[in-house]
């Protein structure tokens, strides 16, 4: 395809997106899925850089990875994708993945082991935000060409430690590990950027959809890749409109102008659930809302106060009223859906018990001044906790700030009681264990701002630090899951960072939409399995 024809084609496709975007239809086309979603966070579509929710949604569908998830059964965990099988070396220091035959990129080029190895090497060399998912295996820009190798049929990762195969393979499901068409990317390279500038707004994948058009902050369109190795998608087009307002999404859904609404508020979820012709589907997401108690505060560092706080959270009441179904109670740091996730909930709302714990420790009064991000759900939870603390003689003064101000203070270890969320960076349990339950250097000088334990000045016990590292090296998947369960039990009992809720994504959709999957807690949205009934 010559450049003039390419530009003309894209202009026509972009016009079709924008024609769909503002129109009001009695119903959407039978072969087209129209989604309303907030997509104004897209910064880049290059898998080596993209780390925002909407960008990951796009890349989940236009690229494949060596291993991935079955959108019809996420509970199975990672599955073969571009790699049809893999083998771990006897010493556990390397893993070799055998490529699937007969797969082609959207350009028509064959998907080769060379493309897969180059894509991983490229992500490490570019060293953008998500590169840490790969570099934690000992890969650096200087050594990656020797550490990630290929032959005619396979790719081999040579690691610095004998990591758990489940750890490595889970990380290979991340979008940063997407396999890119090397020939196409390099044909569009500028200097030594490996095609980065071009891939910011284009794609070179082999996934079930191609990127037909994208107008930032307005709409994007995906077109089915008819030669997809796992079968062409039923929906021939996916149009995603940027509609950040919940009320607007609800109106469009109830009018039949869209098929799916992804950002509905609790109030609009309730309204949609009772409307004719539409339904609501709940899926657990990976984000955990937690309560962080800064151990630099004399009152909050008292073990009795830490224990009492776990009984001062009205888990069921808050989830059922203030959060109205957008969260469910969850008291462990691994989200439901992850390997080794603990679903035990040993704490319940009991102010009498909390007061007795504090009285036995000689605590009958106290005062805390804290800072909360000015989001309604966080403020509501803070005020509920404030009322609970008052019942046991503790005053908590609440100040509100912007998200940026609150995060800056939190990362500087200056917030006594922090209420916020943590979302996994990749689908392996280490993604949360390594931030909640790992902090080998609790000094101010360490400046380990990426660790929640450090932000809360929590000197993680040596045995917990060791167990967190050991779990990344356990070769047996079941034993590894058991290690995380035991780690979470110890954490629940003594840690000053208290998981409270797991986020639920309530998606509104037309009654005829079937097999919708937003990725649950381990992936991004998947479109290839979606169908429309009669």
Secondary structure by P-SEA (a helix, b strand, c coil): ccaaaaaaaaaaaaaaaaaaaccccccccccbbbbbccccccccccccccccaaaaaaaaccccccbbbccccccccccccccccccccccccbbbbbbbccccccccccccaaaaaaaaaaaaaaccccccccccccccccccccccccccccccccccccccaaaaaaaaacccccccaaaaaaaaccccccccccccccccccccccccccccccbbbbbbccccccccccccbbbbcccccaaaaaaaaaaccccccccccaaaaaaaaaccccbbbbbbccbbbbbbbcccccccccaaaaaaaaaacaaaaaaaccccccccccccccccccccccccccccccaaaaaaaaaaaccccccccccccccaaaaaaaaaaaaaaaaacbbbbbbbbcaaaaaaaaaacccccccbbbbbcccccccccccccccccccccccccccccccccccccaaaaaaaaaaaccccaaaaaaaaaaaaaaaaacccccccbbbbbbbbbccccccccccccccccccccccccc
